[in-house]
Amino acid sequence: MVISVLELSNKAEFLMRALYKEYLDKRKSGIIKSESFSIGDIIYVREKLARNLSQADVDEASDELYKNNLIFKNLWGYIALKNDFLEFCEKNFIKV
């Protein structure tokens, strides 16, 4: 299912761009697609990918992406991308 229209908060859009950039960087370094979907825990995301956001903002933004079925997020805060995430980013030409 490709999502063509999605209303996200500014924080969620910022996080989405950061996650997409991380995905692209992994792919450029030769990591296969399925492994590139794996991002890491919420602390890694905050410290390495979204330093401009507070931990609470990262939690809230990741919850928003999760509720929109764009990422997996478990109880321990581990984040992985879903196919819909990638399709949305590619279709909407998100610039990172």
C-alpha positions as CSV (number, residue, x, y, z in Angstrom):
1,M,0.0,0.0,0.0
2,V,1.5,3.3,-1.1
3,I,0.6,6.3,1.0
4,S,0.3,9.3,-1.2
5,V,-0.9,11.9,1.3
6,L,0.2,12.0,4.9
7,E,-0.1,14.8,7.4
8,L,2.7,14.7,9.9
9,S,3.8,17.1,12.5
10,N,7.1,19.0,11.8
11,K,8.9,16.8,14.4
12,A,7.7,13.6,12.7
13,E,8.6,14.9,9.2
14,F,12.1,15.8,10.6
15,L,12.5,12.4,12.0
16,M,11.3,10.7,8.9
17,R,13.9,12.6,6.8
18,A,16.6,11.6,9.3
19,L,15.6,7.9,9.2
20,Y,15.4,8.0,5.4
21,K,18.9,9.6,5.2
22,E,20.2,6.8,7.5
23,Y,18.6,4.2,5.2
24,L,20.2,5.8,2.1
25,D,23.6,6.0,3.8
26,K,23.5,2.3,4.6
27,R,22.5,1.4,1.1
28,K,25.3,3.6,-0.3
29,S,27.8,1.8,1.9
30,G,26.8,-1.6,0.4
31,I,24.4,-2.9,3.1
32,I,21.6,-4.9,1.6
33,K,18.1,-3.4,1.5
34,S,16.5,-5.7,4.2
35,E,19.3,-5.0,6.6
36,S,19.2,-1.2,5.9
37,F,15.6,-1.1,7.2
38,S,17.0,-1.8,10.7
39,I,17.7,1.5,12.4
40,G,18.4,0.9,16.1
41,D,17.0,1.9,19.4
42,I,15.4,5.2,20.2
43,I,18.5,6.4,22.1
44,Y,20.7,5.8,19.0
45,V,18.1,7.7,16.9
46,R,18.1,10.7,19.3
47,E,21.9,10.8,19.7
48,K,23.0,10.1,16.1
49,L,20.2,11.0,13.8
50,A,17.9,13.6,15.5
51,R,20.2,15.7,17.7
52,N,18.0,18.7,17.2
53,L,15.1,17.1,18.9
54,S,14.7,16.3,22.6
55,Q,14.2,12.6,23.7
56,A,10.6,13.4,24.3
57,D,10.2,14.8,20.8
58,V,11.9,11.8,19.3
59,D,9.5,9.5,21.3
60,E,6.5,11.5,20.2
61,A,7.6,11.7,16.5
62,S,8.4,8.0,16.4
63,D,5.0,7.1,17.9
64,E,3.4,9.2,15.2
65,L,5.3,7.4,12.5
66,Y,4.4,4.1,14.1
67,K,0.7,5.0,14.3
68,N,0.8,5.8,10.6
69,N,2.2,2.3,9.9
70,L,5.5,3.6,8.6
71,I,7.9,2.0,11.1
72,F,8.1,-0.9,13.5
73,K,8.7,0.2,17.1
74,N,8.8,-2.3,19.9
75,L,8.4,-1.9,23.7
76,W,12.2,-1.3,24.1
77,G,12.1,1.5,21.5
78,Y,13.8,-0.4,18.7
79,I,13.0,1.1,15.3
80,A,12.9,-0.5,11.9
81,L,11.5,0.9,8.7
82,K,8.5,-0.6,6.8
83,N,8.1,-0.9,3.1
84,D,5.4,1.8,3.2
85,F,8.0,4.2,4.7
86,L,10.4,3.7,1.8
87,E,7.7,3.9,-0.8
88,F,6.3,7.1,0.7
89,C,9.8,8.7,0.8
90,E,10.6,7.7,-2.8
91,K,7.2,8.6,-4.2
92,N,7.3,12.1,-2.6
93,F,10.9,12.7,-3.5
94,I,11.9,13.6,0.1
95,K,15.1,15.5,-0.1
96,V,17.5,14.7,2.7
